[in-house]
Amino acid sequence: MDWLEFLQVALTGSLKSVFKMALIIIPLMLLMEIAKDMNLLERAAKGLEPVMRIYRLPKEGAFPILVGLTFGLSYGAGFIIDSAKNGYLNWRDLFLINIFLVLFHSVFEDTGLFIAIGADGTVIILGRLILALIVTFALSRWTGIDRLEKQMGGKIAVPHCSHCRKE
């Protein structure tokens, strides 16, 4: 395979992937805007309010969590970023939502893949859910979370090395 053919295959594959992602992301963003306009998000969030209260999270965190659970981290991240930019979620909220979604995301897709290779879907879902609920609950009650936020300077990203940190 020569370089020109390699570049053509790489470019074609990349464009196909971007197009597939756009087919999912754009309708999701439109649905989110329609849902906001029709107050559907508030209604869905209201149903999750008791759960959100247990974790000391605002109701505005419910939709990003639902998207992350359903469609995975890539798509959920867009909604999390949007919620943060719009000021709906603070550092603590973002931290807890990310912890929960790291442990329990893309429920249908991941579970389906594991079922396809012979795993028990119930064990996978319940195991991941229970772990996510326990860890997120423990961190939501942890008194050091405020100190951690201060250490992080209100940012979620952690520099990879000590000399990269701004003091």
N, C-alpha and C positions, 0 to 999 in steps of 0.2 A: 504494500500500500504506500503510495507516494504522499508527500505532504499536502498537495492540493486536494487529493481524495480524502485524506484524514480531516482536513479543515472543513471540507464540504459535509462529511458525515457528522462531525462535531457540531457544526453550525445548525444543520438540519435537526439533529437530535435536541439541541438546546432550544431552538425555536418551537419545536413540538411540545417540549416540556413547559415552556413559558405559556404557550397557547392553552394547554390543558389546565395549568394553574389559573390562568385568567378566566377560563370557563367556570371555574369553581369560585374564585375570589370575588369577581365582579358581581355575579348574582347574589352572593352572600352579603356583600356590602350594600347592595340595593335593598335586599330584604331587611337588613339591619336598619337602614334609613326609614323604610316603610314602617317597620315595627316600632321605631321610635316615634314617628309621626302619629301612629294609631295607638300609642301608649301600650302596645303589646309587651314591650320589654318590662314596663313597670308592672304589668299584670303577672308576667312570668317570674319576675324578681320577687313580687309579693308572695308568691307561693313558696319561694325559697328563703324568704326572710327569716323564719325560725332557724333554719340551718345556718344562714349567714350570721345570725346573732350569736349562735353557739361559738362560732369561730371569730367573733368580733370583727366581722367584715361588713362593709356597707352593701346595700342591695345592688348598687351599680356593679359590683364584682360578679354578680350571678351570670350575666350574659357572656362575658369573656370565659368564665369557667365552663358554661354549657358548650360554647363553640370549641374550646380546647378538648373537652371530653368527647365530643362528637367527631370533629374533623382533625384533631391533632394539634401539636405544638406550633407548626408553621402557620396555620390559619388562626389559631387562638392568639398567637403573638400579635397579629395585626389588630385584633380587637383590644388586647391588653394595652398596646402602645397607644391606640386611639383614646381609650379611657383615661390613660395617664396624661396624655397631652391636653385633654379637655378638663383635667383637674378633678375627675370623678374618684380617682384612686390615689392614695398617698403611698409613701415608700413602704410602710408596714403592710398595707393591703396588697401591693404588688409582690412583695416578698412572699407572703402567705399563699397568694394565688399561684405564683410560680412554683413554690414547693409542692402544693397539691397537684398541679398539672405535670410536674416532672415525674411524680409517682403514679399518676392515674390520668393518662391522656389517650386519645385516639382509641377509645374503648372498642368500637365495632371493628375497625380495620385491624388493629393488633390482635384482638381476640380471634377474629376470623382467620388470620394467618396462622396462628398457633393451633387452632382447631383443624385446619387443613393438614397439619403435620402430625395430628393425633393427640393433641393436648385436650384436657378437659376445660372447656370454656368457663364453666361455673367457678372452678377453682381459680382460674386466672383472674376473672373479674372480681370475685370476692376477696382474693388475696391482695390484689392491687388496691381495691377500694378501702379495705380495712387498714392497710398500711398507710395509705394517703390520709385517711381520716385521723388516725392516731398521731402520726407525725405532725400534721398540720394543727391539730388540736393542742398538742404539747407545745409547739412553737408559738401558738397564739396566746398561750398562758405564760410563756417564758418571760421572766422579768428582764433578761439581758437583751431583749430585742431592741429596746430603745438605745442601749449602749452600742449595739451593733450598727444601728442606723447612723448614729453619730460618727462611729469609726469609718463607715462607708461614705460619709459626706452626703448622705441622701441618695447615693447612686446604687443601682443594683449590680452593675458589672464589677467584677473583682479583677484588678490588674494581675497578670501572671507572675510578675516578679516584683520584689520589694523596691528596686530602684526605679520602677515605672510609676510608683505612686506619687501623687502630688502631696506634699506636706503642707 
